[in-house]
Amino acid sequence: MSDPEQEFFTQLLAQQKIAYEEYQYLLALKERADDLEDMLEGGNTEFSVPLPGTLAKTPGLAVVVGHTKKRPGAKGVAPIDAHEYSFNSDLAESIYDYCQKRGVRSEVFTRDGKGIAGAYKEAVVWGATFAVELHFNAFNRSANGTETLYDNENHRDAITWASHLQDRILKAVKLRDRGLKRVSKGGRGYRSLSAASIPIAIVELFFGDNPFDASVGVEKKSDIAEAIADAAASFTATAS
């Protein structure tokens, strides 16, 4: 363990307050461990490597539900009273319905029993040309806002797709704009963002442990689904 890592875990053990960035680093470590366990439990020993993009002639959106039924992610306070996996599973189905109305080909995928690599492999085989992974944040009950994560090393249009999402989701929820965040190798979400050579973005819709954000998430849930479908329709019209 390097000196910075040792200092970080020493702070945790001493129950000192940590910065949001440090918390994200801790979650990235947990994500790697959880993902490995998901793959092993499902009999999938493939480790995450960038998969080639699809040859599909028609644009297709993969809606990936973050986390798994067994490891469901952060817990939202009232009125959510549910973990990320439950909230976003329902949201994913609504996104699918709105995509159908807009003529955008889409499908919902989960990481259950197959890990991140397995989920994105299914998406690419299905014919996904771009993907969104659904999450909400949690930190200290006071942090708030919406952010979208991307990494454009595997596809130049990833930042464009992320921009479409961030813009439309913000218009729907009207929360603090935490901006677009490029994730580097080893960061939280990188395994998803680099899983395939198609534009991929992770949306952190709000902070589920913040009562105000949680209320907005529930009240605007249908609007969020519609906003993501609108972003998909807009992106397919402009993507190269």
Secondary structure, DSSP 4 states (H G I P E B T S, - for coil): --HHHHHHHHHHHTT----HHHHHHHHHHHHHHHHHHHHHHTT--PPP-PBPPP--SS-EEEEEEPS-SSS--PBP-TTT-SBHHHHHHHHHHHHHHHHHHTT-EEEEE--TTTHHHHHHHHHHHHT-SEEEEEEEE-SSSS---EEEEE-TTS-TTHHHHHHHHHHHHHHHH---EEEEEEPPTTSTTHHHHTSBSS-EEEEEEEETTSHHHHHHHHHTHHHHHHHHHHHHHHHHHH--
